[in-house]
């Protein structure tokens, strides 16, 4: 029994390393150089008047990217976004309007890029947060194994991504609290938030 547990743990960690290595591969043609030599040229653009969930999503994004690379992903307001060439927008799609949201269902999310810009957005109160977590999981390699443990955030000296186009449809229409833990995802992968 002990050998089986050790074997399962080894397979789990080998899988994590493989996905981190896949995320770190350089992909030719239109790639987004998010992190280069532990530095970044990207800024995170916050929505106008972000609510509590959006502010939390931005904090999660910037802190995870900083932990992954050591690079400072500075937050800037939407009004200052034009001053920067490489931007990660949270809460707005490529059109800059709500046009993308019209075709979405409540709690749907999307991660996409246009040129050098990255757009993480969704519909409903948690849509933008879901987009941030999907981006961190699928493109940075972050994993949430437990509501009671820190997430696994792989280190990246370089992080280059192919152009993004990923839509994610919500599996449940609502999130629900269980005790002091709120389950923000319909999949067992997490993420979770502990309520104060």
C-alpha positions in Angstrom: 0.0 0.0 0.0 2.8 2.4 0.9 4.5 1.7 -2.5 1.3 2.5 -4.3 0.9 5.9 -2.5 4.6 6.8 -3.3 4.1 5.8 -6.9 0.9 7.9 -7.2 2.7 10.9 -5.7 5.6 10.5 -8.1 3.3 10.3 -11.1 1.4 13.4 -9.9 4.6 15.5 -9.6 6.0 14.2 -12.9 2.8 15.3 -14.6 3.2 18.8 -13.1 6.7 19.2 -14.3 5.7 18.0 -17.8 3.0 20.6 -18.1 5.3 23.4 -16.8 7.9 22.3 -19.4 5.3 22.4 -22.1 4.2 25.9 -21.0 7.8 27.1 -21.1 8.6 25.8 -24.7 9.2 28.5 -27.2 6.6 28.4 -29.9 7.5 30.0 -33.2 5.2 32.4 -35.1 3.3 35.2 -33.4 4.3 34.1 -29.9 3.7 36.3 -26.9 6.9 36.7 -24.9 5.3 37.1 -21.5 8.5 36.6 -19.5 12.0 37.0 -20.9 15.0 36.5 -18.6 12.9 36.9 -15.5 11.6 40.3 -16.7 8.5 41.4 -18.4 7.3 44.2 -20.7 3.7 43.5 -19.9 1.4 45.4 -17.6 -1.9 44.3 -16.2 -4.8 46.6 -17.2 -7.5 46.8 -14.6 -11.2 47.5 -15.5 -12.7 50.8 -14.8 -14.2 50.7 -11.2 -13.3 47.0 -10.5 -15.5 45.3 -7.9 -14.2 43.1 -5.1 -14.1 39.9 -7.3 -12.2 41.7 -10.1 -9.8 43.3 -7.6 -9.1 39.8 -6.2 -8.6 38.4 -9.7 -6.0 41.1 -10.5 -4.2 40.4 -7.2 -4.2 36.6 -7.9 -2.9 37.2 -11.5 -0.1 39.7 -10.5 1.1 37.7 -7.5 1.1 34.4 -9.3 3.0 35.8 -12.3 5.5 37.5 -9.9 6.0 34.3 -8.0 6.5 32.4 -11.2 9.0 34.7 -12.7 10.2 37.3 -10.2 9.1 39.9 -12.7 6.9 42.9 -11.6 3.6 42.8 -13.5 2.5 46.3 -12.7 -1.2 47.2 -12.6 -2.3 50.2 -14.6 -5.8 51.8 -15.1 -7.7 51.3 -18.3 -7.3 55.0 -19.0 -3.4 54.6 -19.0 -3.4 51.4 -21.0 -2.6 53.2 -24.3 0.9 54.2 -22.9 2.0 50.6 -23.0 2.7 48.3 -26.0 2.2 44.9 -24.2 -0.8 44.6 -22.0 -2.9 41.9 -20.2 -6.4 43.2 -20.0 -8.7 41.8 -17.2 -12.4 42.3 -17.7 -12.4 43.5 -21.2 -12.3 41.7 -24.6 -10.5 42.7 -27.8 -13.2 45.0 -29.0 -13.0 47.1 -25.8 -16.7 46.9 -25.4 -19.2 44.4 -24.1 -19.7 42.9 -27.6 -17.8 39.7 -26.7 -20.0 39.2 -23.6 -23.3 39.3 -25.5 -22.7 35.8 -26.9 -21.6 34.4 -23.5 -23.7 32.7 -20.8 -23.4 33.7 -17.2 -20.1 32.7 -15.6 -18.5 31.8 -19.0 -14.9 33.0 -19.5 -12.3 33.5 -22.3 -8.6 33.9 -22.7 -7.5 35.3 -26.0 -4.9 37.5 -27.6 -4.8 40.1 -30.3 -1.4 41.2 -31.5 0.8 41.4 -28.3 -2.2 42.0 -26.0 -3.8 39.4 -23.8 -7.5 39.5 -22.8 -8.9 37.7 -19.8 -12.6 38.3 -19.5 -15.9 36.7 -18.6 -19.6 37.2 -18.0 -21.2 37.4 -14.5 -19.7 38.1 -11.1 -17.0 35.4 -11.4 -16.4 35.4 -15.1 -13.2 37.5 -15.0 -11.9 35.5 -12.1 -12.5 32.2 -14.0 -10.6 33.7 -17.0 -7.6 34.6 -14.7 -7.5 31.1 -13.2 -7.8 29.4 -16.6 -4.9 31.5 -17.9 -2.8 30.7 -14.8 -3.6 27.0 -15.0 -3.4 26.4 -18.8 -0.7 28.8 -19.8 1.5 29.4 -16.7 1.2 25.9 -15.3 -0.3 26.7 -11.8 -2.1 24.0 -9.9 -4.5 24.1 -6.9 -4.5 20.8 -5.1 -6.2 21.9 -1.9 -8.1 24.7 -0.4 -5.7 24.4 2.6 -2.4 24.5 0.8 -0.5 27.0 -1.3 -0.9 26.5 -5.0 1.9 25.0 -7.1 3.3 27.8 -9.2 6.2 26.7 -11.5 9.2 29.0 -12.0 9.7 30.5 -15.4 12.8 32.3 -16.6 11.2 32.4 -20.1 7.5 32.1 -20.9 6.4 32.4 -24.5 2.9 31.6 -25.5 1.3 30.9 -28.9 -1.6 33.2 -29.7 -4.5 32.5 -27.3 -8.1 31.6 -28.1 -9.7 29.7 -25.4 -13.3 29.9 -24.4 -14.6 28.1 -21.3 -18.2 27.5 -20.6 -19.4 27.4 -17.0 -20.4 23.9 -15.8 -22.5 25.4 -13.0 -24.4 28.7 -13.0 -23.5 29.6 -9.4 -20.7 29.2 -6.9 -21.5 28.1 -3.4 -20.0 28.5 0.0 -19.4 25.4 2.2 -18.4 26.6 5.7 -15.6 29.0 5.3 -14.6 27.8 1.8 -16.1 29.0 -1.5 -15.7 26.7 -4.4 -15.1 28.9 -7.5 -14.9 26.2 -10.1 -17.1 23.3 -11.1 -14.0 21.1 -11.7 -12.1 19.4 -8.9 -8.9 21.3 -9.8 -10.1 24.4 -7.8 -9.4 27.1 -7.2 -10.8 27.9 -3.8 -11.1 31.0 -1.6 -11.1 30.9 2.1 -13.6 33.4 3.5 -12.5 35.6 6.4 
